[in-house]
Amino acid sequence: MAFPPVAATTVGSFPRPSWLAQRVGGAAEFVPEGDALDEAKDDATRLVIREQEAVGLDLVTDGEQRRTSFIHHVIASLEGVDMVNRRDKVIRRKGVPRPVPTIVGKVRRREDVVVADLRFAKGVAANPVKIAVPGPMTIVDSTFDETYGDEPALTMDIAAALNEELLALQAAGADALQIDEPAMTRWPEKVADHGAAALDRCLEGVTVPTFVHLCYGYQGGQDAPYDQYEVFPYPPLLEMLMGTRIGGFSVEFERSRYDPAILAACEGRDIMFGCVDPSGPEAPSVEYVVERVRQALEYVPADRLLLSPDCGLMTVSRELAHAKVSVLARAAAQVRAGL
């Protein structure tokens, strides 16, 4: 599909209503059980899609309302992954060890994962729908290998399983597909060795628009600089990934304060331009976002530029999330009108 010039979208997640789930760290714990939980997930998904369309987003998501976390929701359905017996591991290079699922056998796709989620969203939405899965490097980074002893081989098997899911999502009518890869901004040497090849393997046969979200993660404080988080700068990472078949990059420019000039190296790719801080205490002004977008348009054609928050919005209140995407949509409309 072709996006409208300077389209407005989001990375994926939205805060869940309190009657659906409570957030515990980076995960959600659902409140209802049984049939009541299924009904609540449906209701929350309808609500978040209609909110996105009401504020004027051009490309919507299901808000990931059905997911306890963006990783575990997907890997729980993979053969070879033990979600119960966990091992401690430090992920993303930094932090304290945390219990993660274990790899106990050859990883294969056992069944559809988010295909039903997409079909439900498509049945509700009037606008095109984007849906996301965690990338192979991030899944490896978030699990403990007890079987392979060969990280590139494990990564490629996960990529093959994800490819089957992406092809099923494409067949089910996905308008755009996103692969979330925060691990790529922490492990550049692994991107060079096998991560870029694994991303390419995910995309075999995929023809709908695709994005890789190069996530810098949620920050510990509003003013914490990115260099405290041992993340890899975008320019060399983008250069490595330009050799893959990925259709576009979802990149964070608000908190990182990168000069949009670095996007000149992404010629021919779509750009989801992160221009709203997902974790800040208030929404920016429309005028501020418009000025930032005009800077990006010096390097990215309007028909390849999409506006988004830097990352998902699940960590803020529903009211603040609504305010932030409203600013995005209004800024997109203002810039589009002036083209």
PyMOL commands that set and color helices and strands:
alter all, ss='L'
color gray80, all
select helices_A, chain A and resi 34-55+72-75+115-124+136-141+151-171+182-185+188-202+226-229+234-241+260-266+286-296+302-304+318-337
alter helices_A, ss='H'
color red, helices_A
select strands_A, chain A and resi 7-8+21-24+27-30+78-89+98-109+130-134+144-145+176-180+210-213+248-252+270-276+305-309
alter strands_A, ss='S'
color yellow, strands_A
deselect
rebuild
show_as cartoon
